[in-house]
């Protein structure tokens, strides 16, 4: 990377820091470790309350990785996940109800 590219990147990092009210070092860490940032962001999302595509559209669920591609959550994936959770919960309830005490 040339010195000019480095200066441009530092300016962009500084601009993002001002926009999101974060320090330049935090923005630089986010840029250098997108996987960890994505994991923590997905972990904080409450996806079990999503019932429509509009609700999912309001959340930030698209992540771009330089040289890799895009990672996103689709609405059919959310529906399938929520149905599986419900089935597991119902299955566990049925097993508990069948026990003799």
Order of alpha helices (4+ residues) and beta strands (2+ residues): alpha-alpha-alpha-alpha-beta-beta-alpha
